[in-house]
Structures are given as structure tokens and as C-alpha cells.
């Protein structure tokens, strides 16, 4: 139960609603327990008539009619308050589910990229959906039935003790056996629930990856193998669920058995006491039978609730595992930080934690506000890492990055990222309209701003050719568009922000040379007062930059303007001549 303490803050948040629910539950149960007493009274009235203690049949009929009306009234009032009880507790559980999902999602957003490299998307999704749903069952139905059961037990057993103490003792005798059985079954359920949730995460992850990579699966013709692997994982998950179901299946039969045994004790002991005269009225035995059966479902729910709590605890442990992880990138500055765009790297080194690969080694360079810097190098030379460090997606291992003379760690993180327009190497688009994907860069952007950004990215004509134009809904990850179109929509998304710093990570690799020239010409106009980083494998993309640096194994091996670099021997000149000859061919 320690893991579930995390939910105490939500119980405090909704404490008044829960207290109202408690009062409603008590009222509902009091009216419920009136019914057996009225039935017992009716039996006593009939018994007195048969024993000739009451001779007027009209008096008997009148008493029975009054009792029937009282039973109907008690049942209706009990039903009304039971409805209100469910509305109160279940609604609160939905509120807590909403709050917990938001807490998990917001924490996911704060966690650094290393976290996402170490954990699978399917597992993350499972914890915010399936695990939170399990927890909701605890904060809703489990608590509701627990309050209901406790209230009913207190009211019913108190009344039973007041009218027949000895018979009550025999009636509740099987309950300790029930408690011990529930405890042992709960331990077994907890273990099996944890395993079931783990396998569900594996199954979700496999399914998500298969759907995301369906193009590769079809291209390589490995549908049968993928289906075989899925079936194997599904069967393993099924077996674990069956193991859990077998243990859970013991609960209800056990409850019925013990309640049935209590009924036998009531009939035998109560009947014996009635014959001996210890119990004066036969209606008491009838009441006890009704009370014992009234306790059947609440007692049965004890096992069910115990099962829910065990599953919720297993799920909350998995949720807490991620909530306890502190983000590596934190925002320690609260005041607003204006950014112009003077950037300097001072002996910056960076090593990836997950691979232990050193991407940058003692890197130093400067870029002034309004300048464009081109970054060229072989695959794995550290080009993209520079851009990631600029947006503080990672923090440097050593050295320092300064913007406008201020260490990047001392800048307000929100302001920093607000002033950066970033176009990643792998253009990611959301399953939304093209217009909304572009406005992702500026939520309150006007249609005219969207159109102008698209024109600057040379994608406007492509978009208006679609039957729905800018209102075209894209498939998952923008699959509706070609590679070049996705890159250009991503560029438009960055441009519309009008940021102080533009970061382009090889975002023109999928467009033709003519389109590239047009985009670069437009970028040159709009980035006149912006600091621009252009990462590319093409010399043609970076040749107009104010400064170009060439990377190899995380270090600068050449730097200068395009004319300076092609006039000296080295990697840049070789790459330029190679690409020039390929273009001529």
C-alpha cells in the first residue's frame, strides 16, 4: 500500500466530495437495514395472529399494509441515496484519473531525451493508460465498496448484537476465516498482477512498433514472422492473465460458501434458541437470515476490492517508477530572458549517456547576431549534437555555451526555446491538418502568416493542389506527404515563429536542387537579423553562409568562408569537387 500513498494528495483535494459521499452512504445503508426489521415485524404480526394473541384480522391486514408501504419507502430512499453515492465516488475517481494522467503526461514532457532513448513508447503509453485505469478502479469502485461494506457491517452487526448477541456471535464466526483467505489470495494476486502489467507493456510496445514500421515490414515481406512473434507474445500474455484469473476466480465461490455456512448456523442455532425460548420472536430468525444474505455481496466485494487494490498498487508502483525520475534538464531561472542571438561555444565536449559515445571534443567557435553558420561533416561527426545542445535538449558534459554572453544554463529555458526555430533532420508532423502543423510554431498565427511561411518554404503550391488545401488531414507522422514536402512544412513551422535563432538540421536533403536554391534565397531574406545554423551534407546548402565549420569526430578540422575553404586543400574542397562533378553528370 506504500505506493498508493502518492494518491493521498488527490484525496485531500477532493476531501469534501468524499465526505459528502460518506454521509450519503451511511444514510443509504441505514434505510437498507430497515427492510429486514420491517419484514421481521410483519412475520411477528402474523405469528401473533396464528397464536391468537391478535384476533382482529383487520388489525393484521392494516399492520401488514403499513409495513409494505414502509418497505417500499425505505427501498426507494435507499435506491436514491445509493445512486447519489455512486455518482459521488465514481465522479471523484474520474477527476483523480484526469489529474493523474495529466501529472504523468506533464512529467513525461519534462523528462530529458535520454529517458526516451532508454524507454519504449509502448511502455510509456501503457503506464499512462492501462496503469492509470487500474489505479482509477482503486480510487473509485474500490473505495466506494469499501465504505459501503464497512458502513453496512457496522449498522447491521450493531443491530444484530442489540437483539440477539449470542446468535450474532455464531453468525459472524466464519468471517475471520474469510479474512485470512482474502489475505493469502491478495498476496498471490499482487504478484500475478505485476507480471500481467509488465507483459501488457511488452505487447503494447511490440504492437506500436509494428504499426509504426508497417512500411518496412511489408517491404521486406516479414508479415508472417511478425505475426508469429506477436502470437508468441500474445500467448505468453494470455497465460499470465489466466494465472491471475484462476486465483481471482476463487474469491466469489469462497464468499458464497462461507455466507451459506453462516445461513446454516442462523437456521440451526436460531431455531434451537427459539424452541428453547431464548429467542421469543420467530421474526428475529427471519431478520438474521435476511441480514446474512444482505452481507453476501459486501463480503464478496471484500475479495474483489482486495484484488483491485493489489492490481492498483502494482500499477502505481510502475507509475511512481517514472514519476520519481528527475529531469536532467531543469529550468532554474524564473525571470524573462530576452535573446538577441550572439552565440559562443567554449571548449564544449559532450558524451551520450546511453552509448558512451563522445560526440563533441573541446569545440570552440562564435556566431554573431544576424550571421549564418554552415556545419558540414561526415555522418556521426557531431553536427546534429550542436543543434541539440543549442536548444538544451542535452546539457554539455564540459565547457560552456553562451548566448549573448550569458551561460545557457542561466537562461530561462522557456524563453530560450521560444526564441529558437528548430527543423530536425527527421521531419515530424502530427496527425492533424497541414495548417495546424504549421501553426504549431505559432499557435495564434493568422492564415496569412501561414501562407507566407509556406511560400518562403516553397511548399504553398503543393499544399493548394490538395483537394482540401491547408485543411488536408495528414496521416501518422505526416505519411500523406512526400519526404521533401514534410521537410518544407517543418521549415514553414519554424519560420512562422519569427525566432531570434534558426536551426536547420539537414532539412533540405529530400528536395531537388532548384527548390533548394529557392528556399535558401528566401531564408537569406528572412534571416537577415537572425542567427542561423545550417547543418548539411551538401556544399550547395552552406556555401552562402557567413562562416562554415567542418567537423570530424566532434572536432573542427576546417573553418572559414566558402571561398576560403575551396581555395585550400582538405575535406571541404574534396566534397565540393565531388558534388560538383556529380551535378555535372
N, C-alpha and C positions, 0 to 999 in steps of 0.2 A: 504493500500500500504506500510505500515511501514515494514511489514515482508519481502517484496520483496527487501528492501534496501540491504539485505545480498548479493544480486547478483551484486551490483554495482562494486565490485572488479573484477568480471569477465568481465563486460562491459569495464572497464578500460584496462583489459588485452588484449582484442580484439578490442580496440577502432579504430585502423587503418583499420581493415577489415570492421567494421561497418561504418566508414566514407566513404570508397570506395563504400559500398552498398548504402549509402545515395546519393552519386553523381550519381551512376548508376540509381537509382530510379527516380531522377529528370530528367535525360536525357530520360528515358523510357516514363515518363508521358508527357514530352513536345512533343515528337513525337506522342503520343497517341492523344493529344488535337489538333494536326494539322489536323486530319482527318475530324472532323465536319466543320472546317473552309473551307477546300477544297471542301467538299460537298456543303456547303452554297454558295461558289463561283460558283460552277457548276450550281446550281439552278438559281442564278442570271444571268448567261450567257444565260441559256435557256429562262428566263423571258424577258431579253432584246431582244432576237430574236423574241419572240412572240409579244413584244411591238413594233417591227420594228425599235428598236434602233440599232440593228445589222442586216444587210440584207444579209451578205455573209455567207451561210451555211457552207462553207469550214472553215471559221474562227471559227464558233461554234464547228464543229467537232474537229478541231485542239485543241481548248481550252479544250474540254472535254477529249480528249485523253491524253493531258498533265496532267490534273487533276487526271485521273485514274492512270497514272504512278506514280504521286506524292503520291496518296493514298496507292498504293502497296508498294512503297519505305518506306513511313512513318510507315506502319503496320509491314513490315519486320524488320526495325530498332527497332521499339518499342518491337516487339516479342523477338529479340535478347537480348536487354537490360533487358527485363522482366525475361528472362531465367537467365541471369547473376545475376540479383537481387535476385532471388530465390536461386541460388547457393551460393551466398554470405551469406545471412541471415540464411538460413537453415543449412548451414555448420557450421556457428558460433554457432548456437543453439546446434548442436551435440557436438561441442567442449565443450561448457558450461555444457551440460548434462554429458559428460565424467568427467569433472573436479569436478562437484558437487557430482556425485556418488562416486568418489574417496575420496573426502573430508568427506562424510558421512561414508564411509567404514573405512577410517583411524581413524576417531573419534570413531567409534564403537570398533575398536581394542584397543584404549587407555582406554576406559571405564572399570571400575572395575567389578568384578564378581557380586557385589551387584546389579549393573544396570541390568544384565541379569537375576537375580533372580526376579526382580520387573517387567520386561517387557517380553512380549511373543515374540517368534521367528517370528510368522506370522506378527505381527505388525511391527517389525524391518524390515522384508523383504518388506512389503508394502510401507514403507516410503522411502526405497532406490530404489524401482522400480516404483510403481504407482505414488507416490507423486512427485518423480523427473521427471517422464514423463509429469505430469501436468505442472510442472514448465518449462520444455523444450518448451511446447507449447506457453508459455508466452515469453521466450527469443528468440523464432524463429518466427513462424507464426504470433503471436500477434504483435510483434514489426514490422515485415515486412509489415503487412497490415496496421498498424497504420501510418508508414512512407509513404506508398503508398497512403493512403487516404488523409493524411494531404497535401502531395505534389500535389495530383490531385486537391484537393479543392482550394489550393492557386492558382495554374495555371489556372484552369477552371474559377473560380469565378472572378479572376482578369481580365481575357479576357472578360468575360460576362459583367462586370461592364464597361469596356472600350468601348463596342459597344452599350449597352442598359442598362443604370443604373437603370431606373425605373422598367423595366421588370425583371431585376436580383433580385430586392428587393422583388417583388411578388413571384418569383421562389423559393427563399430560405426561405420564410416566414414559411413554415411548419417545418423547421429544429429545432427551439427552442422547439417545441412540442416533436419532436423526442428525443432531449437531455434529457428532463425531464422524458420521458417514459423509456429511457435507464437507467437512474439513479435509478428509482424505481425498475425496473426489476433486475438490478445488485445487489441491496441490498438483494432481495429475493433469487437470485441465490447464493450469497455468503453463506447465512445461510444454504441453502439446500446442497450446495457442501461440506460444513464442515461435515454435518451429513452423506452424502454419503461416504466420505472417511473414517469416523470412522467405518461405517458398513462394508466397504470393508476390513478394517483391521481385524475386528472380523471374517469375512468369511474366510479370508486368514489364520488366526490363527487356526480356527477350522479345516480347510482342512489339514493344515500342521501337526497338532497334530494327526488327524485321520490316515493319511498316515504313520506317524512315528510309531503309535501304532496299526497298522493294525493286527499284530500278536495277541495282547491282544483282539482286537475287534472280531476277528474270533474265538479265543479260548473260549471266553465267549458267543459266538453266539449272539452278540448285534448289528449285522448289521442293522436290521430293526429299532432299537431305534436310532442308529447313523444316519441313513438315515432320520428318522423323524426329528431329531434335526437339521440336515443340511437343510432339506426342510423348516423348520420353519425360520431358519436364512436367507436362500435364499429369502424367500417370504418377510421378513422384509426389506432386502436389495433392493429387486425389487420395493417395494412400495416407498422407499425413492428415488430411481432412477427415478421412474415415476413422483413423485412430482417435481423433478428437471427438467425432460424432459418437463412437462406441462408448466413450466414457460419459459424455453428456446424456446419452440415452438411458443411463442407469438412474438418473435423477427422478423422473416422474414416476416410474414403477415403484421406486423405493418410497416416495411420498405416499402414494396410494396404499401401499402395503401397510405402512405404519399408521395412517389415518384409519384404514379398515380395522386394524388391531385395536385402535382406540374406540371405535364404534362397538366392537365386541365387548370390550371392558365396560362401556357405558351400559349396554343392554344387560350384561350378566351381573355386574356389581350393583347397578342401579335397580334392576329388577329384584335382586336379593334384598336390598335395603328397603324397597317398597313393601315386599312381603313381610319383612321383619318389623316394619313400622318406623324405621329410621327416617325414611322419606315419607311424608304424609300425603303428598300430592303426586299423582301419576304424570301430570303435566311437566314436572321437573325433568323427568327422564326424556320426554319428548324434546324439551328445550335443549338438553345436553346433546342429544343426537343432532339436532339442527346446528348447535354451536360447533360441534366437532366437524361436521361437514362444511360449515361456514369457514372453518380454518383450513380446509383441504387445499384450496387454491393458494392462499397466502403461504402455507407451509411449503407447497410445491414451488412457489416463486422464490423461496429462500435458496433452493438449489440453482434455479435459473439465474437469479440475481448474483449468486456467488460465481457462477460461470461467466456472467457478463463482466463482473469486477476483475476476475482473473484475466480475461481477454483484454479488457481496457488497460490493466496495468502493464501487460506485455506490450501493448501498442504505445502506451505513454512512455515506457522505457525507450522505445525506438525513437519517439518524437523528441524526448529530452536529450537523446544522444546527439542530435543535430543542434537543438536549441542551446546546448551547453558549449558548442564550439564558438569561440570568439573570432570575429572577422579580423583578418590580418591587416586590412586597410581600414583605418579609422579616421574620422573627421574630428580633430581636436580643436578646430578653430570655429568660433561661432559668428564673429563679425564678418561682414561682407567684404570680399577682397576683389577690387577692380583689377582687371588684367588687360595689359596692352599687347604683350607678345614678345618681349626680349627674352630669349631662352639661351641657357648655357648648360652644358654637360661638363662636369669637373671630375675627371678620373672615375667615371662611373663603371662599376662592374656589377654583373647580375648573373646569378646561378638559379636555375629552375629546381625547386624542391623535389618535384615528383620524379625527375630524370637525373638530377645532379649534373646537368649539362651547363657549363658556363657559356652563356650566350654573348656577353659583353665583357671586355677586359680593359680597364683603365681608359675608357673612352672620354675624350675631351673635344668639344667644339662649341662654337657660338653662332647664334642666328639672331639678327636684329629684327625689330618690328617692321613688317612690310616686306621682308625678304622671303624668297623661296629657296628651300634647300632640297636638292635631289639626293637620294640614297640608293646606291647600286651595290650589288654584291651577289655572290653565289647563294644558292639555297642553303639555309642554316647559318648564314653569316651574322645574323642578329638584327636584320633590318626591321622586321615587324616588332621585335622586342623594344626597340627605341620608341616606337609609337605607343606600345602598351605602357611603358614607363611614363610617357608624357601624360597619359590620362589617369595615372596612378591605378591602373589595373593590377600592377605589382609595385612594390617598393624596392628600391635599389639595394643590392647586397652591401655595397660600399661606394664611397664617393657621394656626389650630391648633384641634383638637378635644381637649377634656379630659374624662376620666371620673374622677370622684372626685378632681378636682384634678390628675390625672396626664395628661400628653400621651399621646394614644392610641398614638403610635409607641413609647412607653416601657412599654407593657403587653404582657404575654405574649400573643401572637396566638392561641394555642390556648385560653387561658383566656378571652380576650375573646369569641371565637366560641362557646365552650361556654356562656357566660352570656347569649347572645343567642338569642331565638326569632324566626326571620325567616320571614314569609309573603310570598313575592314576588307581584308583580302577575300574572304568568303562572304559575299553579299547575302545578308539575311533579311528576308522580308516576311511580314506577318500575314496570316490568313485573313486579310481584310481588303478593302478597296485600295486601288493604286493611290488615290487621293489621300486617304488616311495614312498610308505608308509614308508618303512624302511629308504629311503634316506631323508625323511622329517627331520630326525635327523641330517643329514649331506648332504646338497644339492649337493655338489661336490664329494660325496663318490664314490669310484670305485666299480665295480661289485664284485671284490674280497673282499672288505671290507663289502659289503652287505652280501655275502655268509658267511664270517667268523662270522659276528654278528648274523646271523640266526643260524649258528651251535652252537654258545655259548648259544643262547636262545632255543636250541633244537627244532627248527621248520623247519630246512633246508630240512629234509627228507619229511616232509608233503608237503612242497611247490613244490618240484620237482616231486611229484606224480601227481600234477595237469597237465592237458594236455598242458597248456601254461606256466607252471612253474612260474617263478617270474614275468612274463608278464600277469598273470591272473588278470583280472579286478574285483575288489571287488564291491559288491552291497552297497547300502547306509548303512553307519555306519559299514561296514565290514560284512554284513549279510551273505556273501558267506562262511565265516569261522565259525568254532565252537567257543565256548566261550574260551576254552583253547588255540586254535590257535590264536585267536585275542590277548589274553594276551601275548603270546610268541612273536608275531610280534611287539607288543608295546615294549616289553623288548629289542628286537633287535634294534628298533628305538632309544632307549635310549643309548644302548651300543655303537652304531656306532659313536655317538658324541664324545666318549672318554672324558667325562667331569671330572671335579675335584670332583663333588658331585653327587651321585646316590640316587634317592628317589624312593623306590618301595612301592606302596600303595596296600597291599593285592593283588598283581598281580599274585599270584600262586594258587588262590583259586579254579580255574577251571581245574587244571592239576592234574594228578594222582601222587601218592607218589613217584613212581620210576622216573618219568620225573622231579618232583620237586627236587629230590636229585641230578640229573644230572645237572640241571640248577644252583642250589646252588653251586655245585662243580665248575662249570665254572665261576660263579660270584665271587667266592672266589679267583680265579686265576687272573681275570682281574681287580678286585677292590683292589689289594694289596696296591696301593698308592693312593687310592681314599677314600673319606669319604662316607660311605654308610648308609642310613636309610632304614630299612626293617619293614614295618607295616604288621602285620598278625594276624589271629585268631588261627593259628597253631603253636604249640610249635616247631614242627619239622622244621619250616621255620626259626626260630630265634635262635635255640639252639647253633649254632656255632658263634654267634655274640660276639664281644669283651665285649659288655655291653648290658644288657636288662633292659628296664624300663616297669613297669606295671602301666597302668593308670586306674583311676576310677573317673568319674565325673570331669575330667580335672585336676586331681592331681596325683602325683606319690605316689603309695602306696607300691611299692616294686622296688628295683633295684639291679643289680649285674650280675654275670655271670650265665649261665645255671646251673652249678653245685652248685653254692651258693644258687640259688633260689629253686631248688628242694630239697635242704637239710634243708630248713626252711619252717614252716607252712605258708600257705597263698594262695592267688588266683592262683599264677603261678603253685604251686605244685598240687593243685586240678585240674587245667586244664590239666596239663601234665599227671596225672594218669588217668583222664577221657579219654583223647585222646589215651593213650597207651592201655587202655582196649578195646576201640572201634576198634583199629587197630588189636588187637589180635583176636577179634571176626570176 
